[in-house]
Amino acid sequence: MSAEQRIKSLGLRLPTGSGPAGNYATTVQSGHLLFLSGKAPLPVDGVSPRGRVGSDYSTAQGRELARSACMDLLATIRHALGSLDRVERIVEMHGAICTAADFEDHAKVLDGASDLLVDIFGEAGLHTRSVIGVLSLRGGIPLTLRATVEVKH
């Protein structure tokens, strides 16, 4: 089953994809690699989530926020490539999570995005990743994700 078919079978509808929050490109392709700028969780009822995981959001809620940000990443990939079926594999993902000082479940939060990528791309969705906790992010958002994708030849 193709990635686009999996999206449909999972009952997912990708957003249109957000633009840059500053003077930079949302994607840059170099050879067969597509680099994606950081994406935040999608707004809910027109309001962007704000706050810290570990104080304003639980680990489970943070996981859903990571999944939401990954939906925006996927929409951006689709926009850049025309179809998710052009993805050879997800190479790498990096997460920055605005957390309470004593929060330690960063990996569990990022699993919300990683699991979604594997659900859609299968083995090709399994990627390397890193995650860090930070004091603040632009606009008070709780997390950002960025990724590197290999494009089919």
ChimeraX attribute file (.defattr): number of C-alpha atoms within 10 A of each C-alpha:
attribute: neighborCount
match mode: 1-to-1
recipient: residues
	/A:1	10
	/A:2	12
	/A:3	19
	/A:4	16
	/A:5	13
	/A:6	15
	/A:7	17
	/A:8	12
	/A:9	11
	/A:10	10
	/A:11	9
	/A:12	11
	/A:13	10
	/A:14	17
	/A:15	14
	/A:16	13
	/A:17	18
	/A:18	14
	/A:19	14
	/A:20	13
	/A:21	13
	/A:22	7
	/A:23	6
	/A:24	10
	/A:25	12
	/A:26	21
	/A:27	20
	/A:28	14
	/A:29	15
	/A:30	10
	/A:31	9
	/A:32	13
	/A:33	18
	/A:34	20
	/A:35	20
	/A:36	22
	/A:37	19
	/A:38	22
	/A:39	26
	/A:40	27
	/A:41	24
	/A:42	21
	/A:43	12
	/A:44	8
	/A:45	6
	/A:46	7
	/A:47	8
	/A:48	14
	/A:49	18
	/A:50	18
	/A:51	18
	/A:52	25
	/A:53	26
	/A:54	20
	/A:55	13
	/A:56	14
	/A:57	18
	/A:58	15
	/A:59	20
	/A:60	15
	/A:61	15
	/A:62	27
	/A:63	24
	/A:64	18
	/A:65	25
	/A:66	29
	/A:67	25
	/A:68	22
	/A:69	24
	/A:70	30
	/A:71	25
	/A:72	23
	/A:73	28
	/A:74	23
	/A:75	21
	/A:76	24
	/A:77	24
	/A:78	19
	/A:79	14
	/A:80	16
	/A:81	16
	/A:82	11
	/A:83	14
	/A:84	22
	/A:85	16
	/A:86	18
	/A:87	22
	/A:88	17
	/A:89	20
	/A:90	23
	/A:91	18
	/A:92	17
	/A:93	22
	/A:94	17
	/A:95	24
	/A:96	22
	/A:97	25
	/A:98	25
	/A:99	25
	/A:100	17
	/A:101	13
	/A:102	8
	/A:103	15
	/A:104	13
	/A:105	17
	/A:106	22
	/A:107	16
	/A:108	15
	/A:109	25
	/A:110	29
	/A:111	16
	/A:112	21
	/A:113	24
	/A:114	23
	/A:115	16
	/A:116	19
	/A:117	23
	/A:118	15
	/A:119	17
	/A:120	22
	/A:121	22
	/A:122	16
	/A:123	12
	/A:124	16
	/A:125	22
	/A:126	18
	/A:127	17
	/A:128	13
	/A:129	15
	/A:130	12
	/A:131	16
	/A:132	13
	/A:133	19
	/A:134	15
	/A:135	12
	/A:136	16
	/A:137	17
	/A:138	12
	/A:139	11
	/A:140	14
	/A:141	17
	/A:142	26
	/A:143	31
	/A:144	23
	/A:145	24
	/A:146	20
	/A:147	24
	/A:148	21
	/A:149	22
	/A:150	20
	/A:151	20
	/A:152	12
	/A:153	8
